[in-house]
């Protein structure tokens, strides 16, 4: 299903964006070999040369929403960016358009308002571009190395820190997400490794105190095998405090 969906997405993007399209690029779990149709979305970056007019954005978004309905449970997450912000890299990174399943209701309710207002800057793009350069795939267009320059380490660290900064308060509601994400942030901070959630959990098993092993194993099983996770909320909160402390020691700005 994923390969066919990616082919349809790329073909339709070429039809709609025409000569303005620089390329379509895949990152995230699908590119990193740990895609789970029950837990993962399909992560895409679309690069254009010039600003996209609102009528073209509307046609493009209709296509994205149509294909999102054919995708995995979490759907498609994609951003459209201009080439000029990819090299030299701009942080926080401006984007022309963004979509994820969480925005579907807004688009269906007010599509014209959506295409007018869904633009701005996104710190997450520093993480997405880093993964693209390290592990991503070009589905169509100019090669990754010609489009995306290196993301400074400080910008990448700031981007992934923002994703876990609230972990101590929030881990009880999203234990698997924060358990694995904290691990991959620490792996980057201490060893410079750019890992998937699955790889972050596997790294953690060999680098963290033994009292967190069951929590990490449970998160890995839930993420990769859809096995129900029994979460000890006190232990999870303790894990988050411990991990945030170690991450802060890697980054003096925190």
C-alpha positions in Angstrom: 0.0 0.0 0.0 2.7 2.5 1.0 4.7 2.2 -2.3 1.6 2.7 -4.4 0.5 5.6 -2.3 3.9 7.3 -2.6 3.8 6.8 -6.4 0.3 8.4 -6.6 1.3 11.3 -4.4 4.4 12.0 -6.4 2.5 11.8 -9.7 -0.3 14.1 -8.6 2.2 16.6 -7.1 4.0 16.8 -10.4 0.6 17.4 -12.2 -0.5 20.1 -9.9 2.8 22.0 -9.1 4.3 21.5 -12.6 7.5 23.3 -13.2 7.5 24.9 -9.7 8.2 21.4 -8.2 11.8 20.8 -7.2 11.3 17.5 -5.6 9.4 15.1 -3.3 11.3 13.6 -0.4 10.5 10.9 2.2 11.7 10.9 5.8 10.5 9.4 9.1 9.8 5.8 9.9 9.1 4.8 6.3 12.5 5.9 5.2 14.2 4.5 8.3 12.9 1.0 8.0 10.5 0.9 11.0 7.2 1.7 9.5 4.2 0.3 11.4 0.8 0.9 9.7 -1.0 1.1 13.0 1.4 3.6 14.6 3.3 5.5 11.8 2.3 8.2 9.4 3.9 8.8 6.0 6.3 11.8 6.3 7.0 13.9 3.2 8.7 17.1 2.3 7.8 18.8 -0.9 10.2 21.5 -2.2 9.1 24.3 -4.7 11.0 27.1 -6.3 8.4 29.9 -6.0 5.5 30.7 -3.7 2.4 28.6 -4.4 -0.7 30.6 -5.3 -3.8 29.9 -3.2 -5.8 28.3 -6.0 -3.0 25.8 -6.7 -2.7 25.2 -2.9 -6.4 24.3 -2.9 -6.0 21.8 -5.7 -3.0 20.4 -4.1 -4.7 20.1 -0.7 -7.7 18.3 -2.2 -5.2 15.8 -3.6 -3.5 15.4 -0.2 -6.8 14.8 1.6 -7.9 12.3 -0.9 -4.7 10.3 -0.6 -4.6 10.7 3.2 -7.9 8.7 3.3 -6.1 5.9 1.5 -3.1 5.8 3.8 -2.2 4.2 7.1 -4.1 4.9 10.3 -2.2 8.1 11.1 -2.3 9.2 7.5 0.1 11.6 5.7 2.1 14.4 7.3 3.7 16.7 4.8 5.2 20.2 4.5 5.7 22.3 1.3 8.8 24.5 1.6 10.7 26.8 -0.8 14.1 25.8 -2.0 15.7 29.0 -0.7 15.1 28.0 2.9 16.7 24.6 2.5 20.1 25.8 1.4 21.4 27.7 3.2 19.3 26.3 6.0 16.9 28.8 7.7 15.9 28.2 11.3 13.1 28.3 12.4 12.1 27.2 8.9 9.4 28.9 6.9 6.9 26.7 5.2 4.4 27.3 2.4 1.8 24.7 3.4 1.5 21.9 6.0 -0.9 19.0 6.6 -1.3 16.3 9.1 -4.3 14.2 10.1 -4.8 16.6 13.1 -5.6 19.4 10.6 -8.1 17.4 8.5 -11.2 18.8 10.2 -10.1 22.4 9.7 -9.5 21.8 6.0 -12.8 20.1 5.5 -14.7 22.9 7.4 -12.9 25.8 5.7 -10.6 24.9 2.9 -10.1 28.4 1.6 -9.3 29.7 5.1 -6.9 26.8 5.5 -4.8 27.5 2.4 -4.7 31.2 3.3 -3.6 30.7 6.8 -1.6 27.4 7.0 1.8 28.9 6.6 4.5 30.2 9.0 7.7 28.8 10.6 8.2 25.3 12.0 11.1 24.3 14.3 10.3 20.6 13.5 11.6 21.0 10.0 15.2 21.1 11.3 14.7 17.5 12.5 13.0 16.5 9.3 15.7 17.9 7.1 18.4 16.3 9.3 16.8 12.9 8.9 16.4 13.5 5.2 20.1 14.1 4.7 21.1 11.1 6.9 18.4 8.6 6.0 15.8 10.0 3.6 14.8 9.2 0.1 14.3 11.3 -3.0 11.0 10.1 -4.6 11.2 12.6 -7.4 13.4 15.6 -8.5 16.7 17.0 -7.5 19.0 14.9 -5.3 18.8 15.5 -1.5 22.4 16.7 -1.3 21.7 19.4 -4.0 18.6 20.8 -2.2 19.2 20.5 1.5 22.3 21.8 3.2 23.6 20.6 6.5 21.5 21.5 9.5 23.6 23.0 12.3 23.8 20.7 15.3 22.5 23.4 17.6 19.4 23.9 15.4 18.7 20.1 15.3 19.2 19.8 19.1 16.8 22.7 19.7 14.2 21.1 17.3 14.2 17.7 19.0 14.4 19.3 22.5 11.1 21.1 21.8 9.5 17.7 21.1 10.3 16.3 24.5 10.6 19.4 26.8 7.1 18.7 28.3 7.8 15.0 28.9 7.7 15.0 32.7 4.1 16.4 32.7 2.9 14.5 29.6 4.5 11.1 29.6 1.6 9.5 31.4 -0.7 10.3 28.5 1.8 9.3 25.8 4.2 6.9 27.4 5.5 5.1 24.3 6.0 8.3 22.4 8.0 10.0 25.1 9.9 7.0 26.3 11.3 6.4 22.8 11.7 10.0 21.8 13.6 10.9 25.0 16.0 8.0 24.2 16.7 9.2 20.7 17.2 12.8 21.8 19.8 11.6 24.4 21.5 9.4 21.9 22.0 12.4 19.7 23.1 14.6 22.6 25.6 12.1 23.9 26.8 10.4 20.8 25.6 12.4 17.8 23.3 9.6 16.6 20.3 10.3 14.4 17.9 7.5 15.2 14.3 6.4 14.7 12.1 5.8 17.7 12.7 2.1 17.5 16.5 2.6 17.3 16.3 5.0 20.1 14.7 2.4 22.3 17.2 -0.2 21.4 20.0 2.2 22.1 18.5 3.0 25.5 18.5 -0.7 26.5 22.3 -0.6 26.4 22.9 2.8 27.8 20.4 3.5 30.6 20.0 2.2 34.2 18.5 -1.3 34.6 15.4 0.0 36.5 14.1 1.5 33.3 14.4 -1.6 31.2 10.8 -2.9 31.6 9.5 0.6 30.7 11.6 0.8 27.5 10.9 -2.8 26.5 7.2 -2.2 26.9 7.4 0.9 24.8 9.3 -0.9 22.1 6.8 -3.8 22.1 3.9 -1.4 21.9 5.5 0.6 19.1 6.7 -2.3 16.9 4.2 -5.1 17.8 1.1 -3.1 18.9 1.3 -5.0 22.2 -0.7 -3.3 25.0 1.6 -1.4 27.3 1.1 -1.4 31.1 2.6 1.9 32.2 3.8 2.5 35.8 3.1 6.3 35.7 5.4 7.0 38.7 8.3 5.2 37.0 7.5 6.9 33.7 7.7 10.3 35.3 10.9 9.4 37.1 12.3 8.3 33.7 11.3 11.6 32.1 13.0 13.6 34.9 16.2 11.5 34.6 16.3 11.7 30.8 15.7 15.5 30.7 18.5 16.0 33.2 20.9 14.0 31.1 19.8 15.8 27.9 20.3 19.2 29.6 23.8 18.3 30.5 24.5 17.7 26.7 23.2 21.2 25.8 24.3 24.2 28.0 21.4 26.3 26.6 18.8 24.3 28.5 
